[in-house]
Amino acid sequence: MLLLCGGPYTRVMEKLKRPAFYADSRIVKRFQLKAVPAVIIQKGTVMEVREYALNDKGQKKRK
């Protein structure tokens, strides 16, 4: 599931050739999102949420 916070979602869908949705308050609450970017993957009957911390340059923080 690809969730966007803003911008032209139709352009993103065309470029990636997959559906995209706006992350409105219902979706944020449903998946208990605390940070973005986040990836949501369905594994059987369970949805796995992975949130990523970024530094001020937008790069993934190292542990």
C-alpha positions as CSV (number, residue, x, y, z in Angstrom):
1,M,0.0,0.0,0.0
2,L,1.5,3.3,-1.0
3,L,0.3,6.3,1.1
4,L,1.0,9.9,0.2
5,C,0.8,12.9,2.5
6,G,0.3,15.4,-0.4
7,G,1.1,16.2,-4.0
8,P,-0.3,14.8,-7.2
9,Y,-1.1,11.2,-6.5
10,T,-2.2,10.5,-10.1
11,R,1.3,11.3,-11.3
12,V,2.8,8.9,-8.7
13,M,0.4,6.1,-9.7
14,E,1.3,6.5,-13.4
15,K,5.0,6.5,-12.8
16,L,5.1,3.5,-10.4
17,K,2.2,1.7,-12.0
18,R,0.5,0.9,-8.7
19,P,-2.3,2.4,-6.7
20,A,-1.6,5.2,-4.3
21,F,-3.8,6.7,-1.5
22,Y,-3.7,9.9,0.6
23,A,-2.8,9.1,4.2
24,D,-5.8,10.9,5.8
25,S,-6.4,10.9,9.5
26,R,-8.5,7.6,9.4
27,I,-5.6,5.7,7.8
28,V,-3.0,7.2,10.2
29,K,-5.2,6.2,13.1
30,R,-6.0,2.8,11.8
31,F,-2.4,1.8,11.3
32,Q,-1.2,3.7,14.3
33,L,1.4,5.6,12.3
34,K,3.7,7.7,14.4
35,A,6.3,8.7,11.7
36,V,6.8,8.8,7.9
37,P,8.1,7.4,5.7
38,A,6.4,4.2,6.6
39,V,5.9,1.0,4.7
40,I,2.8,-1.2,5.3
41,I,2.9,-4.8,4.1
42,Q,0.2,-7.5,4.3
43,K,1.5,-10.8,5.7
44,G,-1.3,-13.3,5.6
45,T,-4.1,-11.8,7.8
46,V,-1.8,-9.3,9.5
47,M,-0.6,-5.9,8.3
48,E,3.1,-5.1,9.2
49,V,4.0,-1.5,9.6
50,R,7.7,-0.4,9.3
51,E,8.5,3.2,10.1
52,Y,11.9,4.8,9.2
53,A,13.8,7.5,10.9
54,L,15.5,10.0,8.6
55,N,18.2,12.6,9.3
56,D,17.8,16.2,8.3
57,K,19.0,15.4,4.8
58,G,16.2,12.8,4.3
59,Q,18.6,9.9,4.6
60,K,17.9,6.8,6.7
61,K,19.6,7.2,10.1
62,R,22.2,4.6,11.0
63,K,22.0,2.7,14.2
